[in-house]
Amino acid sequence: MVMWVLFGTTAFVAVYQSVGGTEFVKNIMLNLPLGKWGLLILMQVILIIMGCFIDPFGIILLTTPIFIPVVKALGFDTL
């Protein structure tokens, strides 16, 4: 079952990035009136909620292409 989740998330991320979803979500998240720390807390809350339903590898594969560009644009170190 874990392999099917990994396969599904990999396919989803490939399609998501090819249609420009990364830039779309990045622009939406950066225009929220939360500030950089509020946006970081929002991302953590999203990860906690996803942790209730999806295994950790699926969460990493789904959120990395979405959250990393936002974190870089906010000026945080991605390490």
N, C-alpha and C positions, 0 to 999 in steps of 0.2 A: 504494500500500500504506500509506503514511503517513496518508493521508486515512481509510482504513478503521480504522486504529488510533485516530485521533482521534475518529472517529464512535463506535467501540466504547467507548472510555473515557468519553466524554461521556454515553452512554446508561447505562453502569454507574454512574457517579457520581450521575446523576439518580435512579436507582432506589435506590442505596445511601443517599442522604440522605433520600429520602422514607420509608424504612422505619425510620429512626432509627439507622442504622449508625454515624454519626459519634459520637453520644453513647455508644454501646456500646463502641466501640474506645477512645474517650477515657477512659472509666472503667476499662477493663482496663489501659491503658498507665499511667495515673496510680497504680494500685494495685500496680504491679510494685515489688519491693524494690531498685531500682537507684539511686534518687536522681535528682536532676534532670540531672546531667551524664552519668550512666550511660544514662539514657533518651535524651538527645540523641545520644550515641555510637551507641546501638542504632538510632536513626532513620537516622543516616548510613550504618551498615552495611547497612541495608535498601535504601537508595538505591543504594549501590555494587553490591549483588547484582542489583537490578532493572536497573541500567545494563548488565549483561552480556546482557540478553535483550530489553529494550524500548527504543525510541527516546526521546530526552529529552523531547519534547512529551508523549508518553504517560505518562511517569513523573510529570511535573509535574501533569498533569490527574488522575492517580490518587492521588497522595500529598498534594496540597495540602489537599483537604477533610478528610483524615485527620490530618495532622500539624499544621496551623495551630492548631486548637483545643487540642491537647495542648501545643504550645509556648507559647501564650498562658496556659494554666492553670499552667504551670511558672514563669511570670514572666519569660520571655525576651522581648526586643524582636523583633518580627516583621520589622522592616526589615532 
